[in-house]
């Protein structure tokens, strides 16, 4: 039973990463058009760019996401 709870926690973390990558990019594009100042925050932009880079590199190299492996 504890493994099932840990898998669910990893799943929630994985969901948070996906929302950050996709939602962060959408927020930057939409925020630029709407004039939101927080989307110009350099640490946020760099963290989002790094996350996108990791996902793109994994896809390019044909690797499975480590969080997917942990969920299994």
N, CA, C and O atoms as CSV, one atom per row, in Angstrom:
chain,resi,resn,atom,element,x,y,z
A,1,UNK,N,N,0.799,-1.198,0.000
A,1,UNK,CA,C,0.000,0.000,0.000
A,1,UNK,C,C,0.851,1.277,0.000
A,1,UNK,O,O,0.482,2.233,-0.682
A,2,UNK,N,N,1.975,1.337,0.734
A,2,UNK,CA,C,2.766,2.573,0.712
A,2,UNK,C,C,3.313,2.897,-0.681
A,2,UNK,O,O,3.486,4.066,-1.026
A,3,UNK,N,N,3.585,1.857,-1.481
A,3,UNK,CA,C,4.100,2.109,-2.827
A,3,UNK,C,C,3.046,2.795,-3.696
A,3,UNK,O,O,3.373,3.626,-4.544
A,4,UNK,N,N,1.806,2.446,-3.480
A,4,UNK,CA,C,0.731,3.074,-4.245
A,4,UNK,C,C,0.625,4.563,-3.897
A,4,UNK,O,O,0.412,5.394,-4.780
A,5,UNK,N,N,0.773,4.895,-2.624
A,5,UNK,CA,C,0.733,6.293,-2.200
A,5,UNK,C,C,1.925,7.044,-2.776
A,5,UNK,O,O,1.772,8.170,-3.250
A,6,UNK,N,N,3.102,6.443,-2.744
A,6,UNK,CA,C,4.284,7.089,-3.316
A,6,UNK,C,C,4.124,7.283,-4.825
A,6,UNK,O,O,4.522,8.318,-5.360
A,7,UNK,N,N,3.551,6.307,-5.507
A,7,UNK,CA,C,3.317,6.436,-6.947
A,7,UNK,C,C,2.349,7.575,-7.231
A,7,UNK,O,O,2.525,8.315,-8.199
A,8,UNK,N,N,1.330,7.720,-6.394
A,8,UNK,CA,C,0.389,8.826,-6.565
A,8,UNK,C,C,1.064,10.175,-6.326
A,8,UNK,O,O,0.762,11.150,-7.014
A,9,UNK,N,N,1.964,10.237,-5.367
A,9,UNK,CA,C,2.703,11.482,-5.117
A,9,UNK,C,C,3.608,11.831,-6.291
A,9,UNK,O,O,3.721,12.995,-6.675
A,10,UNK,N,N,4.247,10.819,-6.854
A,10,UNK,CA,C,5.092,11.047,-8.031
A,10,UNK,C,C,4.232,11.505,-9.207
A,10,UNK,O,O,4.635,12.372,-9.981
A,11,UNK,N,N,3.041,10.914,-9.332
A,11,UNK,CA,C,2.117,11.319,-10.388
A,11,UNK,C,C,1.731,12.791,-10.236
A,11,UNK,O,O,1.671,13.518,-11.227
A,12,UNK,N,N,1.473,13.229,-9.019
A,12,UNK,CA,C,1.144,14.637,-8.785
A,12,UNK,C,C,2.331,15.546,-9.120
A,12,UNK,O,O,2.152,16.626,-9.683
A,13,UNK,N,N,3.533,15.108,-8.774
A,13,UNK,CA,C,4.730,15.868,-9.128
A,13,UNK,C,C,4.880,15.949,-10.644
A,13,UNK,O,O,5.218,17.003,-11.183
A,14,UNK,N,N,4.629,14.841,-11.327
A,14,UNK,CA,C,4.723,14.796,-12.777
A,14,UNK,C,C,3.704,15.748,-13.405
A,14,UNK,O,O,4.015,16.463,-14.358
A,15,UNK,N,N,2.502,15.751,-12.870
A,15,UNK,CA,C,1.466,16.671,-13.345
A,15,UNK,C,C,1.889,18.123,-13.142
A,15,UNK,O,O,1.670,18.968,-14.010
A,16,UNK,N,N,2.491,18.404,-11.998
A,16,UNK,CA,C,2.950,19.767,-11.724
A,16,UNK,C,C,4.031,20.197,-12.721
A,16,UNK,O,O,4.046,21.347,-13.161
A,17,UNK,N,N,4.918,19.293,-13.071
A,17,UNK,CA,C,5.964,19.608,-14.046
A,17,UNK,C,C,5.351,19.892,-15.414
A,17,UNK,O,O,5.737,20.846,-16.089
A,18,UNK,N,N,4.398,19.062,-15.817
A,18,UNK,CA,C,3.737,19.259,-17.114
A,18,UNK,C,C,2.992,20.594,-17.140
A,18,UNK,O,O,3.072,21.334,-18.120
A,19,UNK,N,N,2.277,20.894,-16.074
A,19,UNK,CA,C,1.546,22.167,-16.004
A,19,UNK,C,C,2.521,23.336,-16.037
A,19,UNK,O,O,2.244,24.351,-16.676
A,20,UNK,N,N,3.661,23.209,-15.357
A,20,UNK,CA,C,4.651,24.280,-15.362
A,20,UNK,C,C,5.233,24.492,-16.752
A,20,UNK,O,O,5.392,25.632,-17.189
A,21,UNK,N,N,5.552,23.410,-17.449
A,21,UNK,CA,C,6.140,23.533,-18.785
A,21,UNK,C,C,5.135,24.133,-19.765
A,21,UNK,O,O,5.415,25.140,-20.416
A,22,UNK,N,N,3.977,23.513,-19.862
A,22,UNK,CA,C,2.974,23.963,-20.835
A,22,UNK,C,C,2.322,25.271,-20.395
A,22,UNK,O,O,2.215,26.213,-21.181
A,23,UNK,N,N,1.893,25.325,-19.157
A,23,UNK,CA,C,1.238,26.529,-18.647
A,23,UNK,C,C,2.176,27.711,-18.560
A,23,UNK,O,O,1.769,28.849,-18.794
A,24,UNK,N,N,3.425,27.453,-18.226
A,24,UNK,CA,C,4.401,28.540,-18.151
A,24,UNK,C,C,4.650,29.172,-19.504
A,24,UNK,O,O,4.734,30.394,-19.621
A,25,UNK,N,N,4.767,28.340,-20.526
A,25,UNK,CA,C,4.964,28.866,-21.872
A,25,UNK,C,C,3.739,29.649,-22.326
A,25,UNK,O,O,3.870,30.724,-22.910
A,26,UNK,N,N,2.555,29.119,-22.064
A,26,UNK,CA,C,1.327,29.824,-22.419
A,26,UNK,C,C,1.216,31.135,-21.649
A,26,UNK,O,O,0.772,32.140,-22.204
A,27,UNK,N,N,1.612,31.138,-20.386
A,27,UNK,CA,C,1.553,32.350,-19.577
A,27,UNK,C,C,2.504,33.419,-20.101
A,27,UNK,O,O,2.177,34.606,-20.085
A,28,UNK,N,N,3.676,33.005,-20.565
A,28,UNK,CA,C,4.634,33.970,-21.115
A,28,UNK,C,C,4.070,34.617,-22.380
A,28,UNK,O,O,4.139,35.835,-22.543
A,29,UNK,N,N,3.517,33.805,-23.265
A,29,UNK,CA,C,2.968,34.341,-24.518
A,29,UNK,C,C,1.767,35.228,-24.229
A,29,UNK,O,O,1.692,36.354,-24.722
A,30,UNK,N,N,0.827,34.727,-23.434
A,30,UNK,CA,C,-0.373,35.496,-23.121
A,30,UNK,C,C,-0.037,36.722,-22.271
A,30,UNK,O,O,-0.580,37.806,-22.485
A,31,UNK,N,N,0.856,36.537,-21.314
A,31,UNK,CA,C,1.235,37.644,-20.433
A,31,UNK,C,C,1.926,38.767,-21.170
A,31,UNK,O,O,1.764,39.934,-20.813
A,32,UNK,N,N,2.686,38.440,-22.180
A,32,UNK,CA,C,3.331,39.479,-22.986
A,32,UNK,C,C,2.279,40.328,-23.691
A,32,UNK,O,O,2.386,41.553,-23.752
A,33,UNK,N,N,1.263,39.656,-24.221
A,33,UNK,CA,C,0.185,40.375,-24.910
A,33,UNK,C,C,-0.665,41.186,-23.947
A,33,UNK,O,O,-1.136,42.271,-24.290
A,34,UNK,N,N,-0.861,40.661,-22.738
A,34,UNK,CA,C,-1.727,41.326,-21.756
A,34,UNK,C,C,-0.986,42.351,-20.900
A,34,UNK,O,O,-1.611,43.127,-20.176
A,35,UNK,N,N,0.339,42.355,-20.980
A,35,UNK,CA,C,1.124,43.306,-20.203
A,35,UNK,C,C,1.355,42.896,-18.758
A,35,UNK,O,O,1.588,43.747,-17.900
A,36,UNK,N,N,1.292,41.597,-18.482
A,36,UNK,CA,C,1.553,41.125,-17.124
A,36,UNK,C,C,3.038,41.248,-16.825
A,36,UNK,O,O,3.871,40.752,-17.584
A,37,UNK,N,N,3.371,41.900,-15.729
A,37,UNK,CA,C,4.788,42.123,-15.416
A,37,UNK,C,C,5.475,40.863,-14.857
A,37,UNK,O,O,6.683,40.701,-15.029
A,38,UNK,N,N,4.732,39.984,-14.201
A,38,UNK,CA,C,5.361,38.828,-13.553
A,38,UNK,C,C,5.910,37.826,-14.552
A,38,UNK,O,O,6.763,37.013,-14.194
A,39,UNK,N,N,5.443,37.858,-15.809
A,39,UNK,CA,C,5.974,36.904,-16.782
A,39,UNK,C,C,7.346,37.334,-17.292
A,39,UNK,O,O,8.018,36.574,-17.988
A,40,UNK,N,N,7.761,38.549,-16.947
A,40,UNK,CA,C,9.109,39.000,-17.311
A,40,UNK,C,C,10.122,38.716,-16.205
A,40,UNK,O,O,11.268,39.159,-16.281
A,41,UNK,N,N,9.702,37.982,-15.185
A,41,UNK,CA,C,10.571,37.614,-14.074
A,41,UNK,C,C,11.640,36.651,-14.590
A,41,UNK,O,O,11.317,35.550,-15.038
A,42,UNK,N,N,12.905,37.054,-14.530
A,42,UNK,CA,C,13.997,36.262,-15.109
A,42,UNK,C,C,14.113,34.855,-14.517
A,42,UNK,O,O,14.258,33.903,-15.284
A,43,UNK,N,N,14.056,34.675,-13.192
A,43,UNK,CA,C,14.146,33.300,-12.670
A,43,UNK,C,C,13.006,32.396,-13.166
A,43,UNK,O,O,13.225,31.218,-13.446
A,44,UNK,N,N,11.807,32.944,-13.273
A,44,UNK,CA,C,10.685,32.161,-13.798
A,44,UNK,C,C,10.946,31.767,-15.239
A,44,UNK,O,O,10.751,30.609,-15.610
A,45,UNK,N,N,11.380,32.703,-16.047
A,45,UNK,CA,C,11.635,32.428,-17.466
A,45,UNK,C,C,12.758,31.414,-17.647
A,45,UNK,O,O,12.662,30.518,-18.486
A,46,UNK,N,N,13.824,31.554,-16.857
A,46,UNK,CA,C,14.948,30.612,-16.968
A,46,UNK,C,C,14.555,29.210,-16.504
A,46,UNK,O,O,14.948,28.219,-17.118
A,47,UNK,N,N,13.778,29.126,-15.420
A,47,UNK,CA,C,13.323,27.812,-14.941
A,47,UNK,C,C,12.417,27.150,-15.975
A,47,UNK,O,O,12.527,25.949,-16.220
A,48,UNK,N,N,11.525,27.928,-16.581
A,48,UNK,CA,C,10.639,27.379,-17.604
A,48,UNK,C,C,11.429,26.953,-18.832
A,48,UNK,O,O,11.160,25.895,-19.402
A,49,UNK,N,N,12.390,27.752,-19.244
A,49,UNK,CA,C,13.225,27.405,-20.391
A,49,UNK,C,C,14.045,26.145,-20.113
A,49,UNK,O,O,14.194,25.296,-20.992
A,50,UNK,N,N,14.571,26.023,-18.905
A,50,UNK,CA,C,15.334,24.829,-18.545
A,50,UNK,C,C,14.445,23.584,-18.557
A,50,UNK,O,O,14.860,22.528,-19.033
A,51,UNK,N,N,13.233,23.707,-18.039
A,51,UNK,CA,C,12.306,22.573,-18.034
A,51,UNK,C,C,11.943,22.167,-19.460
A,51,UNK,O,O,11.890,20.977,-19.773
A,52,UNK,N,N,11.695,23.141,-20.319
A,52,UNK,CA,C,11.400,22.847,-21.718
A,52,UNK,C,C,12.604,22.168,-22.363
A,52,UNK,O,O,12.441,21.219,-23.130
A,53,UNK,N,N,13.807,22.642,-22.060
A,53,UNK,CA,C,15.017,22.054,-22.617
A,53,UNK,C,C,15.211,20.606,-22.195
A,53,UNK,O,O,15.614,19.771,-23.005
A,54,UNK,N,N,14.929,20.304,-20.940
A,54,UNK,CA,C,15.061,18.927,-20.449
A,54,UNK,C,C,14.067,18.019,-21.157
A,54,UNK,O,O,14.423,16.923,-21.590
A,55,UNK,N,N,12.821,18.470,-21.277
A,55,UNK,CA,C,11.799,17.663,-21.954
A,55,UNK,C,C,12.168,17.458,-23.424
A,55,UNK,O,O,12.037,16.352,-23.948
A,56,UNK,N,N,12.626,18.513,-24.086
A,56,UNK,CA,C,13.009,18.401,-25.497
A,56,UNK,C,C,14.203,17.464,-25.667
A,56,UNK,O,O,14.224,16.657,-26.596
A,57,UNK,N,N,15.189,17.560,-24.790
A,57,UNK,CA,C,16.364,16.681,-24.876
A,57,UNK,C,C,15.984,15.224,-24.660
A,57,UNK,O,O,16.490,14.341,-25.352
A,58,UNK,N,N,15.092,14.965,-23.699
A,58,UNK,CA,C,14.651,13.592,-23.466
A,58,UNK,C,C,13.934,13.036,-24.694
A,58,UNK,O,O,14.148,11.887,-25.081
A,59,UNK,N,N,13.090,13.853,-25.295
A,59,UNK,CA,C,12.369,13.394,-26.492
A,59,UNK,C,C,13.333,13.174,-27.648
A,59,UNK,O,O,13.213,12.191,-28.379
A,60,UNK,N,N,14.281,14.074,-27.817
A,60,UNK,CA,C,15.236,13.978,-28.912
A,60,UNK,C,C,16.130,12.753,-28.771
A,60,UNK,O,O,16.464,12.097,-29.758
A,61,UNK,N,N,16.513,12.454,-27.536
A,61,UNK,CA,C,17.398,11.316,-27.283
A,61,UNK,C,C,16.632,10.004,-27.108
A,61,UNK,O,O,17.245,8.946,-26.961
A,62,UNK,N,N,15.309,10.062,-27.123
A,62,UNK,CA,C,14.503,8.860,-26.991
A,62,UNK,C,C,14.475,8.290,-25.596
A,62,UNK,O,O,14.261,7.090,-25.423
A,63,UNK,N,N,14.686,9.127,-24.593
A,63,UNK,CA,C,14.685,8.666,-23.210
A,63,UNK,C,C,13.289,8.781,-22.607
A,63,UNK,O,O,12.490,9.632,-22.997
A,64,UNK,N,N,13.024,7.917,-21.665
A,64,UNK,CA,C,11.772,7.972,-20.915
A,64,UNK,C,C,11.972,8.903,-19.719
A,64,UNK,O,O,13.027,8.899,-19.084
A,65,UNK,N,N,10.972,9.677,-19.432
A,65,UNK,CA,C,11.040,10.578,-18.277
A,65,UNK,C,C,11.252,9.767,-16.995
A,65,UNK,O,O,10.571,8.763,-16.787
A,66,UNK,N,N,12.177,10.184,-16.139
A,66,UNK,CA,C,12.411,9.447,-14.893
A,66,UNK,C,C,11.167,9.382,-13.997
A,66,UNK,O,O,10.985,8.417,-13.255
A,67,UNK,N,N,10.320,10.402,-14.068
A,67,UNK,CA,C,9.105,10.368,-13.259
A,67,UNK,C,C,8.139,9.292,-13.755
A,67,UNK,O,O,7.428,8.681,-12.957
A,68,UNK,N,N,8.113,9.061,-15.051
A,68,UNK,CA,C,7.292,7.981,-15.603
A,68,UNK,C,C,7.792,6.639,-15.103
A,68,UNK,O,O,6.995,5.769,-14.753
A,69,UNK,N,N,9.098,6.465,-15.067
A,69,UNK,CA,C,9.675,5.220,-14.558
A,69,UNK,C,C,9.328,5.023,-13.077
A,69,UNK,O,O,8.994,3.915,-12.658
A,70,UNK,N,N,9.408,6.082,-12.302
A,70,UNK,CA,C,9.065,5.984,-10.879
A,70,UNK,C,C,7.596,5.647,-10.676
A,70,UNK,O,O,7.251,4.877,-9.779
A,71,UNK,N,N,6.728,6.222,-11.507
A,71,UNK,CA,C,5.302,5.934,-11.386
A,71,UNK,C,C,5.015,4.450,-11.620
A,71,UNK,O,O,4.143,3.858,-10.984
A,72,UNK,N,N,5.765,3.876,-12.537
A,72,UNK,CA,C,5.538,2.460,-12.863
A,72,UNK,C,C,6.026,1.562,-11.737
A,72,UNK,O,O,5.918,0.340,-11.831
